[in-house]
Amino acid sequence: MGKRLGHMIREFREKQGRTIEEAARGLLSAAELSRVENGTKEIEYLIMEALFETYGKSLDKLELNKIAARWSAKAVAQLSFSQ
């Protein structure tokens, strides 16, 4: 999953003023969520999706943004080398 996504998850939690224990409740242990936020543990897609939903975020939108960013980077690279 990586540190970048883990930091994003931490940011969502902190912006809502939630503790790790509150955010993890019913999904995973507080220790596991801490490791996810630090980028040292990966979690199943469905758990990650449920975690995002608790923050009022959509994992689908995140995936679409990543795809769009990759496409844009490829398009820019092609433009740069086609001249």
C-alpha positions as CSV (number, residue, x, y, z in Angstrom):
1,M,0.0,0.0,0.0
2,G,2.8,2.4,0.7
3,K,3.6,5.3,3.0
4,R,1.8,7.8,0.8
5,L,-1.6,6.1,1.2
6,G,-0.9,5.5,4.9
7,H,-0.2,9.2,5.5
8,M,-3.4,10.0,3.6
9,I,-5.3,7.7,5.9
10,R,-3.7,9.3,9.0
11,E,-4.5,12.8,7.7
12,F,-8.2,11.8,7.2
13,R,-8.4,10.5,10.7
14,E,-6.7,13.5,12.3
15,K,-8.8,16.0,10.4
16,Q,-11.9,14.3,11.9
17,G,-10.3,14.4,15.4
18,R,-10.5,10.6,15.8
19,T,-8.1,8.4,17.8
20,I,-6.6,5.3,16.2
21,E,-8.8,3.2,18.4
22,E,-12.0,5.0,17.2
23,A,-11.0,4.7,13.6
24,A,-10.0,1.1,13.7
25,R,-13.1,-0.1,15.7
26,G,-14.6,-3.1,14.0
27,L,-12.3,-3.1,11.1
28,L,-8.8,-3.9,12.5
29,S,-6.8,-3.5,15.6
30,A,-5.5,-0.1,16.6
31,A,-1.9,-1.5,16.3
32,E,-2.7,-2.7,12.7
33,L,-4.1,0.7,11.8
34,S,-1.0,2.4,13.2
35,R,1.2,0.2,11.0
36,V,-1.0,0.9,8.0
37,E,-0.6,4.7,8.6
38,N,3.1,4.2,8.9
39,G,3.3,2.3,5.6
40,T,4.6,-0.9,7.2
41,K,1.4,-3.0,6.8
42,E,-0.9,-3.7,3.9
43,I,-4.6,-4.4,4.4
44,E,-7.2,-6.1,2.3
45,Y,-9.0,-4.0,-0.3
46,L,-12.4,-4.4,1.4
47,I,-11.0,-3.3,4.8
48,M,-9.4,-0.3,3.2
49,E,-12.6,0.6,1.4
50,A,-14.6,0.4,4.7
51,L,-11.9,2.5,6.4
52,F,-12.2,5.2,3.7
53,E,-16.0,5.1,4.0
54,T,-15.8,5.8,7.8
55,Y,-13.9,9.0,6.8
56,G,-16.6,9.9,4.2
57,K,-14.1,9.3,1.4
58,S,-14.4,7.1,-1.7
59,L,-11.6,4.7,-2.6
60,D,-13.0,4.5,-6.1
61,K,-12.4,8.2,-6.6
62,L,-8.9,7.8,-5.3
63,E,-8.3,5.0,-7.8
64,L,-9.7,7.1,-10.7
65,N,-7.4,10.0,-9.7
66,K,-4.4,7.7,-9.8
67,I,-5.3,6.3,-13.2
68,A,-5.9,9.9,-14.5
69,A,-2.5,11.0,-13.1
70,R,-0.7,8.1,-14.7
71,W,-2.4,8.7,-18.1
72,S,-1.5,12.4,-17.9
73,A,2.1,11.6,-17.1
74,K,2.2,9.2,-20.1
75,A,0.7,11.7,-22.4
76,V,3.2,14.4,-21.3
77,A,6.1,11.9,-21.8
78,Q,4.8,11.1,-25.3
79,L,4.5,14.7,-26.2
80,S,8.0,15.4,-24.9
81,F,9.6,12.7,-27.0
82,S,7.5,13.0,-30.2
83,Q,9.2,16.2,-31.3
